[in-house]
Amino acid sequence: MLPLIKKKKDNQVAGGNRILIKINVVGSAGPMRLVVNEKAMVVNVIETALKSYAREGRLPVLGNKLGDFFLYTPVVGSEALSPWAMIGSYGVRNFMLCKKTDDRRNDDVAEITKKSSGRWKSWFNKSLTLKVTAH
């Protein structure tokens, strides 16, 4: 009888421990839990997360373009994780998956916020001067 040989998939890394991680997706109802190899690259974890997210039928629909997403961790700070780093190198198990935004849209939002902020401040200052009465 021949021994069973398991073939390694292209995106799997040989060796290393498997770890349970939790990924929160912005706008989704709850976190996803995935078992990944601690030596897996961040880009492979993003790919696995997107496939799992789609398979589960979660909303909002994200798409499957790897380049459209960032993975963050609360410990490292506000910068996105390097796609080529090992997921286990950060020493954390909680992550956040965010979709990149269009820079043009961000500029429009900033401009609208700036304009509405100016109007709100103007209204607030006017309302204060009307209520202050001299004795």
N, CA, C and O atoms as a printed pandas DataFrame, in Angstrom:
     atom_number atom_name residue_name chain_id  residue_number  x_coord  y_coord  z_coord
0              1         N          MET        A               1    0.837   -1.179    0.000
1              2        CA          MET        A               1    0.000    0.000    0.000
2              3         C          MET        A               1    0.881    1.240    0.000
3              4         O          MET        A               1    1.837    1.309    0.772
4              5         N          LEU        A               2    0.581    2.222   -0.848
5              6        CA          LEU        A               2    1.368    3.437   -0.957
6              7         C          LEU        A               2    0.955    4.438    0.110
7              8         O          LEU        A               2   -0.230    4.553    0.424
8              9         N          PRO        A               3    1.930    5.173    0.679
9             10        CA          PRO        A               3    1.579    6.199    1.669
10            11         C          PRO        A               3    0.881    7.378    0.991
11            12         O          PRO        A               3    1.166    7.691   -0.165
12            13         N          LEU        A               4   -0.021    8.020    1.704
13            14        CA          LEU        A               4   -0.713    9.185    1.168
14            15         C          LEU        A               4    0.214   10.392    1.232
15            16         O          LEU        A               4    0.802   10.680    2.274
16            17         N          ILE        A               5    0.338   11.078    0.135
17            18        CA          ILE        A               5    1.179   12.272    0.078
18            19         C          ILE        A               5    0.265   13.458   -0.177
19            20         O          ILE        A               5   -0.473   13.503   -1.162
20            21         N          LYS        A               6    0.333   14.407    0.730
21            22        CA          LYS        A               6   -0.475   15.604    0.566
22            23         C          LYS        A               6    0.320   16.621   -0.242
23            24         O          LYS        A               6    1.464   16.945    0.078
24            25         N          LYS        A               7   -0.316   17.113   -1.292
25            26        CA          LYS        A               7    0.340   18.135   -2.105
26            27         C          LYS        A               7    0.137   19.500   -1.460
27            28         O          LYS        A               7   -0.930   19.815   -0.932
28            29         N          LYS        A               8    1.182   20.286   -1.522
29            30        CA          LYS        A               8    1.141   21.638   -0.982
30            31         C          LYS        A               8    0.597   22.571   -2.055
31            32         O          LYS        A               8    1.047   22.522   -3.199
32            33         N          LYS        A               9   -0.366   23.421   -1.702
33            34        CA          LYS        A               9   -0.880   24.413   -2.642
34            35         C          LYS        A               9    0.184   25.486   -2.847
35            36         O          LYS        A               9    1.075   25.650   -2.013
36            37         N          ASP        A              10    0.091   26.213   -3.955
37            38        CA          ASP        A              10    1.085   27.226   -4.291
38            39         C          ASP        A              10    1.186   28.339   -3.253
39            40         O          ASP        A              10    2.283   28.826   -2.980
40            41         N          ASN        A              11    0.058   28.748   -2.671
41            42        CA          ASN        A              11    0.094   29.872   -1.746
42            43         C          ASN        A              11    0.317   29.455   -0.294
43            44         O          ASN        A              11    0.321   30.313    0.588
44            45         N          GLN        A              12    0.502   28.171   -0.023
45            46        CA          GLN        A              12    0.766   27.723    1.334
46            47         C          GLN        A              12    2.259   27.713    1.594
47            48         O          GLN        A              12    3.059   27.482    0.688
48            49         N          VAL        A              13    2.622   27.967    2.837
49            50        CA          VAL        A              13    4.019   28.002    3.233
50            51         C          VAL        A              13    4.327   26.742    4.014
51            52         O          VAL        A              13    3.573   26.370    4.914
52            53         N          ALA        A              14    5.431   26.075    3.682
53            54        CA          ALA        A              14    5.817   24.861    4.404
54            55         C          ALA        A              14    6.348   25.245    5.778
55            56         O          ALA        A              14    7.012   26.271    5.927
56            57         N          GLY        A              15    6.057   24.426    6.777
57            58        CA          GLY        A              15    6.554   24.678    8.130
58            59         C          GLY        A              15    5.759   25.776    8.816
59            60         O          GLY        A              15    4.835   26.350    8.240
60            61         N          GLY        A              16    6.135   26.055   10.054
61            62        CA          GLY        A              16    5.452   27.107   10.807
62            63         C          GLY        A              16    4.212   26.586   11.499
63            64         O          GLY        A              16    3.656   25.553   11.124
64            65         N          ASN        A              17    3.799   27.299   12.490
65            66        CA          ASN        A              17    2.604   26.934   13.248
66            67         C          ASN        A              17    1.374   27.571   12.630
67            68         O          ASN        A              17    1.448   28.626   12.000
68            69         N          ARG        A              18    0.270   26.928   12.817
69            70        CA          ARG        A              18   -0.997   27.494   12.376
70            71         C          ARG        A              18   -1.570   28.290   13.532
71            72         O          ARG        A              18   -1.513   27.861   14.685
72            73         N          ILE        A              19   -2.122   29.455   13.214
73            74        CA          ILE        A              19   -2.677   30.329   14.243
74            75         C          ILE        A              19   -4.106   30.732   13.860
75            76         O          ILE        A              19   -4.460   30.781   12.682
76            77         N          LEU        A              20   -4.904   31.016   14.872
77            78        CA          LEU        A              20   -6.263   31.496   14.667
78            79         C          LEU        A              20   -6.232   33.009   14.729
79            80         O          LEU        A              20   -5.796   33.582   15.727
80            81         N          ILE        A              21   -6.693   33.664   13.667
81            82        CA          ILE        A              21   -6.746   35.119   13.659
82            83         C          ILE        A              21   -8.184   35.571   13.463
83            84         O          ILE        A              21   -9.027   34.824   12.967
84            85         N          LYS        A              22   -8.444   36.806   13.863
85            86        CA          LYS        A              22   -9.766   37.400   13.710
86            87         C          LYS        A              22   -9.606   38.641   12.832
87            88         O          LYS        A              22   -8.769   39.501   13.106
88            89         N          ILE        A              23  -10.412   38.727   11.779
89            90        CA          ILE        A              23  -10.347   39.861   10.868
90            91         C          ILE        A              23  -11.703   40.554   10.854
91            92         O          ILE        A              23  -12.721   39.953   10.511
92            93         N          ASN        A              24  -11.697   41.828   11.233
93            94        CA          ASN        A              24  -12.893   42.660   11.153
94            95         C          ASN        A              24  -12.892   43.354    9.803
95            96         O          ASN        A              24  -11.879   43.922    9.393
96            97         N          VAL        A              25  -14.010   43.311    9.118
97            98        CA          VAL        A              25  -14.151   43.976    7.829
98            99         C          VAL        A              25  -15.001   45.212    8.046
99           100         O          VAL        A              25  -16.092   45.133    8.611
100          101         N          VAL        A              26  -14.500   46.358    7.596
101          102        CA          VAL        A              26  -15.215   47.610    7.781
102          103         C          VAL        A              26  -16.564   47.525    7.089
103          104         O          VAL        A              26  -16.636   47.233    5.896
104          105         N          GLY        A              27  -17.639   47.778    7.837
105          106        CA          GLY        A              27  -18.986   47.736    7.294
106          107         C          GLY        A              27  -19.680   46.397    7.429
107          108         O          GLY        A              27  -20.872   46.299    7.137
108          109         N          SER        A              28  -18.975   45.359    7.863
109          110        CA          SER        A              28  -19.562   44.035    8.002
110          111         C          SER        A              28  -20.097   43.851    9.418
111          112         O          SER        A              28  -19.678   44.541   10.347
112          113         N          ALA        A              29  -21.013   42.925    9.568
113          114        CA          ALA        A              29  -21.687   42.721   10.851
114          115         C          ALA        A              29  -20.792   42.139   11.939
115          116         O          ALA        A              29  -20.966   42.467   13.113
116          117         N          GLY        A              30  -19.859   41.304   11.585
117          118        CA          GLY        A              30  -19.035   40.678   12.608
118          119         C          GLY        A              30  -17.703   40.217   12.050
119          120         O          GLY        A              30  -17.497   40.235   10.836
120          121         N          PRO        A              31  -16.799   39.806   12.923
121          122        CA          PRO        A              31  -15.467   39.398   12.469
122          123         C          PRO        A              31  -15.472   38.018   11.827
123          124         O          PRO        A              31  -16.362   37.201   12.058
124          125         N          MET        A              32  -14.444   37.788   11.011
125          126        CA          MET        A              32  -14.206   36.471   10.432
126          127         C          MET        A              32  -13.073   35.841   11.220
127          128         O          MET        A              32  -12.150   36.530   11.656
128          129         N          ARG        A              33  -13.144   34.546   11.398
129          130        CA          ARG        A              33  -12.065   33.819   12.062
130          131         C          ARG        A              33  -11.434   32.886   11.046
131          132         O          ARG        A              33  -12.125   32.110   10.385
132          133         N          LEU        A              34  -10.114   32.967   10.927
133          134        CA          LEU        A              34   -9.389   32.147    9.972
134          135         C          LEU        A              34   -8.219   31.468   10.648
135          136         O          LEU        A              34   -7.586   32.043   11.533
136          137         N          VAL        A              35   -7.931   30.252   10.237
137          138        CA          VAL        A              35   -6.725   29.558   10.688
138          139         C          VAL        A              35   -5.722   29.687    9.545
139          140         O          VAL        A              35   -5.968   29.231    8.428
140          141         N          VAL        A              36   -4.578   30.321    9.849
141          142        CA          VAL        A              36   -3.555   30.555    8.834
142          143         C          VAL        A              36   -2.196   30.132    9.373
143          144         O          VAL        A              36   -2.012   29.981   10.581
144          145         N          ASN        A              37   -1.262   29.947    8.473
145          146        CA          ASN        A              37    0.101   29.635    8.851
146          147         C          ASN        A              37    0.766   30.931    9.307
147          148         O          ASN        A              37    0.616   31.960    8.650
148          149         N          GLU        A              38    1.495   30.898   10.415
149          150        CA          GLU        A              38    2.110   32.115   10.924
150          151         C          GLU        A              38    3.186   32.669    9.996
151          152         O          GLU        A              38    3.575   33.829   10.128
152          153         N          LYS        A              39    3.671   31.855    9.059
153          154        CA          LYS        A              39    4.669   32.312    8.096
154          155         C          LYS        A              39    4.048   32.759    6.777
155          156         O          LYS        A              39    4.768   33.110    5.843
156          157         N          ALA        A              40    2.729   32.749    6.694
157          158        CA          ALA        A              40    2.037   33.185    5.483
158          159         C          ALA        A              40    2.200   34.686    5.308
159          160         O          ALA        A              40    2.225   35.432    6.287
160          161         N          MET        A              41    2.311   35.125    4.069
161          162        CA          MET        A              41    2.428   36.551    3.793
162          163         C          MET        A              41    1.065   37.222    3.955
163          164         O          MET        A              41    0.022   36.596    3.771
164          165         N          VAL        A              42    1.097   38.503    4.300
165          166        CA          VAL        A              42   -0.119   39.282    4.511
166          167         C          VAL        A              42   -1.007   39.247    3.266
167          168         O          VAL        A              42   -2.228   39.141    3.386
168          169         N          VAL        A              43   -0.420   39.333    2.093
169          170        CA          VAL        A              43   -1.202   39.315    0.855
170          171         C          VAL        A              43   -1.955   37.995    0.707
171          172         O          VAL        A              43   -3.074   37.985    0.194
172          173         N          ASN        A              44   -1.369   36.884    1.145
173          174        CA          ASN        A              44   -2.058   35.593    1.089
174          175         C          ASN        A              44   -3.211   35.539    2.087
175          176         O          ASN        A              44   -4.247   34.933    1.812
176          177         N          VAL        A              45   -3.032   36.168    3.238
177          178        CA          VAL        A              45   -4.098   36.221    4.242
178          179         C          VAL        A              45   -5.261   37.066    3.718
179          180         O          VAL        A              45   -6.425   36.717    3.919
180          181         N          ILE        A              46   -4.948   38.169    3.051
181          182        CA          ILE        A              46   -6.006   39.009    2.467
182          183         C          ILE        A              46   -6.778   38.209    1.422
183          184         O          ILE        A              46   -8.007   38.265    1.381
184          185         N          GLU        A              47   -6.062   37.465    0.577
185          186        CA          GLU        A              47   -6.702   36.648   -0.441
186          187         C          GLU        A              47   -7.627   35.602    0.185
187          188         O          GLU        A              47   -8.757   35.418   -0.267
188          189         N          THR        A              48   -7.149   34.925    1.214
189          190        CA          THR        A              48   -7.948   33.915    1.911
190          191         C          THR        A              48   -9.173   34.547    2.558
191          192         O          THR        A              48  -10.266   33.983    2.513
192          193         N          ALA        A              49   -8.988   35.719    3.161
193          194        CA          ALA        A              49  -10.098   36.411    3.818
194          195         C          ALA        A              49  -11.170   36.813    2.801
195          196         O          ALA        A              49  -12.362   36.658    3.065
196          197         N          LEU        A              50  -10.752   37.327    1.646
197          198        CA          LEU        A              50  -11.721   37.732    0.623
198          199         C          LEU        A              50  -12.509   36.536    0.086
199          200         O          LEU        A              50  -13.715   36.625   -0.142
200          201         N          LYS        A              51  -11.814   35.428   -0.109
201          202        CA          LYS        A              51  -12.501   34.222   -0.594
202          203         C          LYS        A              51  -13.491   33.709    0.438
203          204         O          LYS        A              51  -14.615   33.339    0.096
204          205         N          SER        A              52  -13.079   33.686    1.694
205          206        CA          SER        A              52  -13.952   33.221    2.767
206          207         C          SER        A              52  -15.155   34.146    2.924
207          208         O          SER        A              52  -16.281   33.688    3.118
208          209         N          TYR        A              53  -14.908   35.447    2.839
209          210        CA          TYR        A              53  -15.962   36.457    2.964
210          211         C          TYR        A              53  -17.019   36.249    1.881
211          212         O          TYR        A              53  -18.218   36.269    2.160
212          213         N          ALA        A              54  -16.561   36.050    0.644
213          214        CA          ALA        A              54  -17.485   35.842   -0.476
214          215         C          ALA        A              54  -18.224   34.517   -0.342
215          216         O          ALA        A              54  -19.422   34.445   -0.615
216          217         N          ARG        A              55  -17.522   33.470    0.073
217          218        CA          ARG        A              55  -18.131   32.147    0.219
218          219         C          ARG        A              55  -19.243   32.166    1.261
219          220         O          ARG        A              55  -20.249   31.470    1.114
220          221         N          GLU        A              56  -19.062   32.967    2.320
221          222        CA          GLU        A              56  -20.063   33.061    3.382
222          223         C          GLU        A              56  -21.235   33.962    2.996
223          224         O          GLU        A              56  -22.236   34.013    3.710
224          225         N          GLY        A              57  -21.119   34.671    1.873
225          226        CA          GLY        A              57  -22.202   35.540    1.411
226          227         C          GLY        A              57  -22.380   36.770    2.270
227          228         O          GLY        A              57  -23.499   37.260    2.425
228          229         N          ARG        A              58  -21.303   37.274    2.827
229          230        CA          ARG        A              58  -21.390   38.446    3.703
230          231         C          ARG        A              58  -21.623   39.721    2.905
231          232         O          ARG        A              58  -21.325   39.804    1.713
232          233         N          LEU        A              59  -22.164   40.704    3.599
233          234        CA          LEU        A              59  -22.406   42.023    3.016
234          235         C          LEU        A              59  -21.627   43.067    3.791
235          236         O          LEU        A              59  -21.415   42.875    4.989
236          237         N          PRO        A              60  -21.197   44.135    3.198
237          238        CA          PRO        A              60  -21.311   44.513    1.793
238          239         C          PRO        A              60  -20.386   43.675    0.921
239          240         O          PRO        A              60  -19.378   43.151    1.394
240          241         N          VAL        A              61  -20.736   43.554   -0.350
241          242        CA          VAL        A              61  -19.911   42.810   -1.300
242          243         C          VAL        A              61  -18.614   43.591   -1.496
243          244         O          VAL        A              61  -18.641   44.795   -1.754
244          245         N          LEU        A              62  -17.479   42.902   -1.372
245          246        CA          LEU        A              62  -16.182   43.574   -1.429
246          247         C          LEU        A              62  -15.492   43.468   -2.775
247          248         O          LEU        A              62  -14.788   44.396   -3.173
248          249         N          GLY        A              63  -15.667   42.382   -3.475
249          250        CA          GLY        A              63  -14.907   42.142   -4.694
250          251         C          GLY        A              63  -13.737   41.226   -4.377
251          252         O          GLY        A              63  -13.612   40.726   -3.259
252          253         N          ASN        A              64  -12.870   41.007   -5.379
253          254        CA          ASN        A              64  -11.779   40.068   -5.153
254          255         C          ASN        A              64  -10.422   40.576   -5.624
255          256         O          ASN        A              64   -9.500   39.778   -5.785
256          257         N          LYS        A              65  -10.274   41.860   -5.846
257          258        CA          LYS        A              65   -9.000   42.423   -6.281
258          259         C          LYS        A              65   -8.113   42.665   -5.053
259          260         O          LYS        A              65   -8.415   43.515   -4.216
260          261         N          LEU        A              66   -7.035   41.918   -4.962
261          262        CA          LEU        A              66   -6.154   42.014   -3.797
262          263         C          LEU        A              66   -5.577   43.407   -3.618
263          264         O          LEU        A              66   -5.388   43.859   -2.489
264          265         N          GLY        A              67   -5.297   44.084   -4.706
265          266        CA          GLY        A              67   -4.693   45.411   -4.635
266          267         C          GLY        A              67   -5.614   46.485   -4.095
267          268         O          GLY        A              67   -5.169   47.599   -3.817
268          269         N          ASP        A              68   -6.898   46.166   -3.942
269          270        CA          ASP        A              68   -7.865   47.148   -3.444
270          271         C          ASP        A              68   -8.009   47.152   -1.927
271          272         O          ASP        A              68   -8.827   47.896   -1.387
272          273         N          PHE        A              69   -7.217   46.322   -1.228
273          274        CA          PHE        A              69   -7.418   46.172    0.210
274          275         C          PHE        A              69   -6.132   46.353    1.007
275          276         O          PHE        A              69   -5.033   46.067    0.531
276          277         N          PHE        A              70   -6.305   46.836    2.230
277          278        CA          PHE        A              70   -5.232   46.959    3.216
278          279         C          PHE        A              70   -5.596   46.129    4.428
279          280         O          PHE        A              70   -6.775   45.953    4.735
280          281         N          LEU        A              71   -4.589   45.617    5.118
281          282        CA          LEU        A              71   -4.801   44.937    6.386
282          283         C          LEU        A              71   -4.104   45.760    7.461
283          284         O          LEU        A              71   -2.926   46.090    7.330
284          285         N          TYR        A              72   -4.826   46.089    8.516
285          286        CA          TYR        A              72   -4.303   46.893    9.619
286          287         C          TYR        A              72   -4.337   46.080   10.901
287          288         O          TYR        A              72   -5.063   45.093   11.012
288          289         N          THR        A              73   -3.538   46.514   11.864
289          290        CA          THR        A              73   -3.607   45.972   13.211
290          291         C          THR        A              73   -3.569   47.134   14.186
291          292         O          THR        A              73   -2.860   48.109   13.940
292          293         N          PRO        A              74   -4.309   47.065   15.286
293          294        CA          PRO        A              74   -4.349   48.190   16.222
294          295         C          PRO        A              74   -3.008   48.452   16.919
295          296         O          PRO        A              74   -2.762   49.569   17.375
296          297         N          VAL        A              75   -2.157   47.457   17.004
297          298        CA          VAL        A              75   -0.896   47.609   17.730
298          299         C          VAL        A              75    0.150   48.360   16.920
299          300         O          VAL        A              75    0.868   49.202   17.460
300          301         N          VAL        A              76    0.243   48.062   15.630
301          302        CA          VAL        A              76    1.283   48.654   14.780
302          303         C          VAL        A              76    1.041   50.139   14.569
303          304         O          VAL        A              76    2.004   50.890   14.420
304          305         N          GLY        A              77   -0.175   50.580   14.550
305          306        CA          GLY        A              77   -0.480   51.989   14.341
306          307         C          GLY        A              77   -1.413   52.166   13.172
307          308         O          GLY        A              77   -2.167   51.263   12.812
308          309         N          SER        A              78   -1.352   53.341   12.584
309          310        CA          SER        A              78   -2.303   53.664   11.532
310          311         C          SER        A              78   -1.817   53.275   10.144
311          312         O          SER        A              78   -2.541   53.480    9.170
312          313         N          GLU        A              79   -0.624   52.725   10.021
313          314        CA          GLU        A              79   -0.119   52.328    8.714
314          315         C          GLU        A              79   -0.564   50.909    8.374
315          316         O          GLU        A              79   -0.687   50.048    9.245
316          317         N          ALA        A              80   -0.801   50.695    7.092
317          318        CA          ALA        A              80   -1.190   49.365    6.629
318          319         C          ALA        A              80   -0.006   48.417    6.737
319          320         O          ALA        A              80    1.149   48.833    6.640
320          321         N          LEU        A              81   -0.305   47.147    6.936
321          322        CA          LEU        A              81    0.750   46.145    7.021
322          323         C          LEU        A              81    1.366   45.918    5.643
323          324         O          LEU        A              81    0.684   46.014    4.623
324          325         N          SER        A              82    2.646   45.621    5.628
325          326        CA          SER        A              82    3.332   45.332    4.379
326          327         C          SER        A              82    2.770   44.039    3.798
327          328         O          SER        A              82    2.668   43.043    4.513
328          329         N          PRO        A              83    2.404   44.031    2.519
329          330        CA          PRO        A              83    1.829   42.821    1.925
330          331         C          PRO        A              83    2.806   41.653    1.889
331          332         O          PRO        A              83    2.384   40.502    1.786
332          333         N          TRP        A              84    4.099   41.930    1.973
333          334        CA          TRP        A              84    5.101   40.867    1.844
334          335         C          TRP        A              84    5.648   40.413    3.186
335          336         O          TRP        A              84    6.548   39.574    3.224
336          337         N          ALA        A              85    5.135   40.940    4.282
337          338        CA          ALA        A              85    5.571   40.525    5.621
338          339         C          ALA        A              85    4.812   39.264    6.038
339          340         O          ALA        A              85    3.733   38.973    5.522
340          341         N          MET        A              86    5.396   38.524    6.980
341          342        CA          MET        A              86    4.719   37.337    7.507
342          343         C          MET        A              86    3.680   37.779    8.539
343          344         O          MET        A              86    3.949   38.651    9.365
344          345         N          ILE        A              87    2.509   37.179    8.485
345          346        CA          ILE        A              87    1.402   37.569    9.366
346          347         C          ILE        A              87    1.753   37.342   10.837
347          348         O          ILE        A              87    1.299   38.094   11.700
348          349         N          GLY        A              88    2.548   36.324   11.130
349          350        CA          GLY        A              88    2.914   36.028   12.510
350          351         C          GLY        A              88    3.968   36.951   13.078
351          352         O          GLY        A              88    4.200   36.944   14.287
352          353         N          SER        A              89    4.618   37.753   12.234
353          354        CA          SER        A              89    5.695   38.631   12.700
354          355         C          SER        A              89    5.183   39.810   13.514
355          356         O          SER        A              89    5.969   40.469   14.195
356          357         N          TYR        A              90    3.891   40.091   13.461
357          358        CA          TYR        A              90    3.340   41.235   14.187
358          359         C          TYR        A              90    2.975   40.895   15.629
359          360         O          TYR        A              90    2.784   41.797   16.445
360          361         N          GLY        A              91    2.876   39.618   15.950
361          362        CA          GLY        A              91    2.597   39.211   17.319
362          363         C          GLY        A              91    1.186   39.479   17.792
363          364         O          GLY        A              91    0.932   39.467   18.996
364          365         N          VAL        A              92    0.267   39.718   16.886
365          366        CA          VAL        A              92   -1.129   39.965   17.253
366          367         C          VAL        A              92   -2.024   39.010   16.482
367          368         O          VAL        A              92   -1.596   38.390   15.508
368          369         N          ARG        A              93   -3.264   38.897   16.922
369          370        CA          ARG        A              93   -4.208   37.985   16.269
370          371         C          ARG        A              93   -5.460   38.695   15.771
371          372         O          ARG        A              93   -6.325   38.062   15.166
372          373         N          ASN        A              94   -5.572   40.002   16.015
373          374        CA          ASN        A              94   -6.738   40.773   15.577
374          375         C          ASN        A              94   -6.318   41.752   14.492
375          376         O          ASN        A              94   -5.342   42.488   14.645
376          377         N          PHE        A              95   -7.064   41.753   13.399
377          378        CA          PHE        A              95   -6.738   42.606   12.270
378          379         C          PHE        A              95   -7.996   43.268   11.742
379          380         O          PHE        A              95   -9.112   42.871   12.076
380          381         N          MET        A              96   -7.797   44.290   10.908
381          382        CA          MET        A              96   -8.913   44.969   10.267
382          383         C          MET        A              96   -8.629   45.047    8.772
383          384         O          MET        A              96   -7.550   45.476    8.361
384          385         N          LEU        A              97   -9.594   44.632    7.965
385          386        CA          LEU        A              97   -9.475   44.661    6.515
386          387         C          LEU        A              97  -10.252   45.861    6.000
387          388         O          LEU        A              97  -11.450   45.991    6.253
388          389         N          CYS        A              98   -9.567   46.735    5.280
389          390        CA          CYS        A              98  -10.197   47.949    4.760
390          391         C          CYS        A              98   -9.992   48.037    3.258
391          392         O          CYS        A              98   -8.947   47.651    2.735
392          393         N          LYS        A              99  -10.990   48.541    2.583
393          394        CA          LYS        A              99  -10.893   48.743    1.143
394          395         C          LYS        A              99  -10.277   50.112    0.888
395          396         O          LYS        A              99  -10.613   51.092    1.555
396          397         N          LYS        A             100   -9.373   50.167   -0.084
397          398        CA          LYS        A             100   -8.768   51.444   -0.459
398          399         C          LYS        A             100   -9.848   52.348   -1.023
399          400         O          LYS        A             100  -10.822   51.885   -1.615
400          401         N          THR        A             101   -9.658   53.645   -0.829
401          402        CA          THR        A             101  -10.615   54.604   -1.378
402          403         C          THR        A             101   -9.976   55.339   -2.541
403          404         O          THR        A             101   -8.752   55.397   -2.662
404          405         N          ASP        A             102  -10.811   55.891   -3.383
405          406        CA          ASP        A             102  -10.358   56.664   -4.530
406          407         C          ASP        A             102   -9.884   58.030   -4.035
407          408         O          ASP        A             102  -10.634   58.730   -3.356
408          409         N          ASP        A             103   -8.651   58.418   -4.366
409          410        CA          ASP        A             103   -8.096   59.702   -3.912
410          411         C          ASP        A             103   -8.942   60.881   -4.368
411          412         O          ASP        A             103   -9.109   61.854   -3.633
412          413         N          ARG        A             104   -9.475   60.794   -5.575
413          414        CA          ARG        A             104  -10.303   61.868   -6.100
414          415         C          ARG        A             104  -11.539   62.039   -5.220
415          416         O          ARG        A             104  -11.938   63.160   -4.906
416          417         N          ARG        A             105  -12.136   60.920   -4.829
417          418        CA          ARG        A             105  -13.319   60.974   -3.981
418          419         C          ARG        A             105  -12.967   61.535   -2.608
419          420         O          ARG        A             105  -13.755   62.282   -2.027
420          421         N          ASN        A             106  -11.797   61.188   -2.084
421          422        CA          ASN        A             106  -11.374   61.709   -0.792
422          423         C          ASN        A             106  -11.235   63.224   -0.837
423          424         O          ASN        A             106  -11.613   63.909    0.114
424          425         N          ASP        A             107  -10.690   63.761   -1.946
425          426        CA          ASP        A             107  -10.550   65.206   -2.083
426          427         C          ASP        A             107  -11.918   65.873   -2.101
427          428         O          ASP        A             107  -12.104   66.919   -1.479
428          429         N          ASP        A             108  -12.883   65.276   -2.812
429          430        CA          ASP        A             108  -14.230   65.823   -2.865
430          431         C          ASP        A             108  -14.884   65.822   -1.490
431          432         O          ASP        A             108  -15.527   66.796   -1.102
432          433         N          VAL        A             109  -14.717   64.730   -0.759
433          434        CA          VAL        A             109  -15.291   64.628    0.583
434          435         C          VAL        A             109  -14.663   65.670    1.505
435          436         O          VAL        A             109  -15.365   66.306    2.292
436          437         N          ALA        A             110  -13.355   65.847    1.413
437          438        CA          ALA        A             110  -12.668   66.829    2.254
438          439         C          ALA        A             110  -13.174   68.229    1.946
439          440         O          ALA        A             110  -13.381   69.029    2.858
440          441         N          GLU        A             111  -13.377   68.534    0.656
441          442        CA          GLU        A             111  -13.859   69.854    0.263
442          443         C          GLU        A             111  -15.275   70.087    0.767
443          444         O          GLU        A             111  -15.580   71.166    1.275
444          445         N          ILE        A             112  -16.144   69.091    0.634
445          446        CA          ILE        A             112  -17.525   69.209    1.104
446          447         C          ILE        A             112  -17.553   69.385    2.616
447          448         O          ILE        A             112  -18.310   70.204    3.138
448          449         N          THR        A             113  -16.728   68.615    3.316
449          450        CA          THR        A             113  -16.663   68.715    4.775
450          451         C          THR        A             113  -16.194   70.097    5.188
451          452         O          THR        A             113  -16.715   70.682    6.138
452          453         N          LYS        A             114  -15.219   70.611    4.477
453          454        CA          LYS        A             114  -14.679   71.937    4.786
454          455         C          LYS        A             114  -15.759   73.002    4.605
455          456         O          LYS        A             114  -15.915   73.882    5.451
456          457         N          LYS        A             115  -16.511   72.917    3.489
457          458        CA          LYS        A             115  -17.565   73.886    3.221
458          459         C          LYS        A             115  -18.672   73.796    4.266
459          460         O          LYS        A             115  -19.110   74.814    4.802
460          461         N          SER        A             116  -19.125   72.570    4.556
461          462        CA          SER        A             116  -20.214   72.421    5.510
462          463         C          SER        A             116  -19.765   72.793    6.910
463          464         O          SER        A             116  -20.557   73.291    7.710
464          465         N          SER        A             117  -18.492   72.552    7.206
465          466        CA          SER        A             117  -17.947   72.923    8.507
466          467         C          SER        A             117  -17.973   74.438    8.662
467          468         O          SER        A             117  -18.288   74.953    9.735
468          469         N          GLY        A             118  -17.641   75.153    7.583
469          470        CA          GLY        A             118  -17.657   76.618    7.616
470          471         C          GLY        A             118  -19.072   77.142    7.823
471          472         O          GLY        A             118  -19.275   78.091    8.580
472          473         N          ARG        A             119  -20.053   76.534    7.157
473          474        CA          ARG        A             119  -21.449   76.947    7.314
474          475         C          ARG        A             119  -21.944   76.665    8.728
475          476         O          ARG        A             119  -22.650   77.481    9.321
476          477         N          TRP        A             120  -21.577   75.527    9.255
477          478        CA          TRP        A             120  -22.012   75.160   10.598
478          479         C          TRP        A             120  -21.431   76.121   11.625
479          480         O          TRP        A             120  -22.135   76.560   12.534
480          481         N          LYS        A             121  -20.147   76.450   11.483
481          482        CA          LYS        A             121  -19.505   77.384   12.413
482          483         C          LYS        A             121  -20.152   78.755   12.333
483          484         O          LYS        A             121  -20.356   79.417   13.351
484          485         N          SER        A             122  -20.475   79.179   11.115
485          486        CA          SER        A             122  -21.118   80.470   10.917
486          487         C          SER        A             122  -22.477   80.493   11.611
487          488         O          SER        A             122  -22.796   81.447   12.321
488          489         N          TRP        A             123  -23.280   79.443   11.409
489          490        CA          TRP        A             123  -24.591   79.363   12.051
490          491         C          TRP        A             123  -24.461   79.361   13.569
491          492         O          TRP        A             123  -25.218   80.035   14.267
492          493         N          PHE        A             124  -23.484   78.590   14.079
493          494        CA          PHE        A             124  -23.289   78.490   15.518
494          495         C          PHE        A             124  -22.906   79.845   16.114
495          496         O          PHE        A             124  -23.439   80.241   17.150
496          497         N          ASN        A             125  -21.991   80.546   15.467
497          498        CA          ASN        A             125  -21.561   81.869   15.966
498          499         C          ASN        A             125  -22.718   82.861   15.939
499          500         O          ASN        A             125  -22.868   83.657   16.866
500          501         N          LYS        A             126  -23.543   82.826   14.884
501          502        CA          LYS        A             126  -24.700   83.723   14.803
502          503         C          LYS        A             126  -25.695   83.423   15.911
503          504         O          LYS        A             126  -26.248   84.341   16.516
504          505         N          SER        A             127  -25.927   82.151   16.179
505          506        CA          SER        A             127  -26.897   81.793   17.209
506          507         C          SER        A             127  -26.403   82.218   18.587
507          508         O          SER        A             127  -27.215   82.571   19.442
508          509         N          LEU        A             128  -25.118   82.194   18.820
509          510        CA          LEU        A             128  -24.581   82.638   20.101
510          511         C          LEU        A             128  -24.735   84.142   20.266
511          512         O          LEU        A             128  -25.073   84.605   21.356
512          513         N          THR        A             129  -24.495   84.914   19.214
513          514        CA          THR        A             129  -24.583   86.365   19.337
514          515         C          THR        A             129  -26.016   86.800   19.515
515          516         O          THR        A             129  -26.261   87.833   20.138
516          517         N          LEU        A             130  -26.983   86.050   18.992
517          518        CA          LEU        A             130  -28.389   86.420   19.170
518          519         C          LEU        A             130  -28.855   86.169   20.592
519          520         O          LEU        A             130  -29.731   86.880   21.086
520          521         N          LYS        A             131  -28.305   85.200   21.243
521          522        CA          LYS        A             131  -28.767   84.841   22.584
522          523         C          LYS        A             131  -28.082   85.651   23.683
523          524         O          LYS        A             131  -28.591   85.734   24.801
524          525         N          VAL        A             132  -26.950   86.239   23.376
525          526        CA          VAL        A             132  -26.246   87.039   24.379
526          527         C          VAL        A             132  -26.878   88.431   24.387
527          528         O          VAL        A             132  -26.875   89.134   23.376
528          529         N          THR        A             133  -27.406   88.806   25.519
529          530        CA          THR        A             133  -28.041   90.123   25.615
530          531         C          THR        A             133  -27.293   90.982   26.605
531          532         O          THR        A             133  -26.734   90.475   27.578
532          533         N          ALA        A             134  -27.280   92.256   26.368
533          534        CA          ALA        A             134  -26.606   93.194   27.269
534          535         C          ALA        A             134  -27.547   93.528   28.414
535          536         O          ALA        A             134  -28.758   93.627   28.216
536          537         N          HIS        A             135  -27.003   93.701   29.597
537          538        CA          HIS        A             135  -27.824   94.027   30.774
538          539         C          HIS        A             135  -27.857   95.492   30.983
539          540         O          HIS        A             135  -28.495   95.967   31.922
